[in-house]
């Protein structure tokens, strides 16, 4: 990752952390919006990524994150950005976290509610050496693009991503916003997820250490030809305890679902 882009992502995450703290002190509750991080333990839902055969952990902050001996997992390539796409993550706050956020309308085919999960990743690249194995917690995603307000404006009325297993993750905060529209049936979204989780050692056993994780994901979303699903390819930058932790890629399908209550 180019140094300039790396520094920009870190500043963006720091900005989000400050906004979350401010909203909490004001009594605001920030929803959880990114899929559930996939931690699967041998018998309790935590699964060590098959791409690592030596201790490595995946958590966005102090937790050890080292990936060695990654298997040749068919790496899903994230589609290149379109000319209309923003070249870098803007220093603006995500939807719902700031009054100056620019709203970008999605194409008509995105109307409705969609949901899905991310139980595994396609690739993982640790950003620190000598760390325990990286663990991925399954994530859950839900997006609702509907009309709202007196003028019937179309917008993301509900966007949620979170760690699926709440027994292993807590203090979750999230935000999702439309970054760019790149075609009549595709768009780029930015998703931020903040949570705390206990680190896991060998054999999937908890270590007693709690890490703070921040995941910033760029989501490339495209509606399928039958318009019954959204195919999503993601590239994710992870910090653990405010330190660079790992870069990952994953893909999933979001299918039509009833609107949440």
C-alpha positions, 0 to 999 in steps of 0.5 A: 500500500502506498505510504500516502494512502496508508497515512490517509486511511489512518487519519480517516480511522482516527477521525471516526474514533473521535466522532464515536467518542463525541457521540457517546459522550452526547448520549448518541448510539451509533449503529453496527453496520459491517458484517460480522467478523469471522472468528471461528473457534474449534468448537465455539465459532472461532476459526483460525484462517486456513491461510496461516499455519503459524500463530497469527491473529486478526484484530484491529489494534494491539492484538498480535497479527502475523501471517506466515505460510499463507496457503494459496487460497484463490485470491479474489481480485477486487475490481479496479476503481472506475474513473468516476470513483474517488481516488482516495478515501475522503476525510469526510465522516461516514453517513450519519456521523456528520452533518457535512456528509455528501449523499450520493444516490444509488441506481434504482436497481439497489432499491430494497433490503439486502443482507448476507454474511462474510464467514471467511476471507480470500486473502490476508496480509499481516502488517506486523511480524512475529504476531500470533495467528490472525483470526477472522470473525464472521461479519453480518451486513444489511443494507436498505435503500428506501424512500423516506421523509416527506419528499420521498427521497431515496437513501440508505435508511438502514445500513448495518455491519457487525460481528456475528458472534456477540459472545466474542465481540462487544462495544461495537460501532459502525458506519457505512456510506456510499462512496461512488456510483460506477455504473447503472448496476454497481457502486462503491461503499465505505464501511467502518467497524469498531469493536473490542474482542479477546485475543485467541492463542493456540488451539483457539483458547482465549488469552485474557487480553482484550484488543480494540479493532478497527476495520475500514473496508472498501466495498465494490457492489454489483447487482446480479443480472436477475436483480436478486442479489448483490455481489460484493468484493471488499478490500479491508485495512485493519488496525489493532489497538491503533496499530496497523494490523493486516490487509484482507480481501473477501467476497460475498453475496447479499440477497433480498430480505424483508426490511428490519423492524 
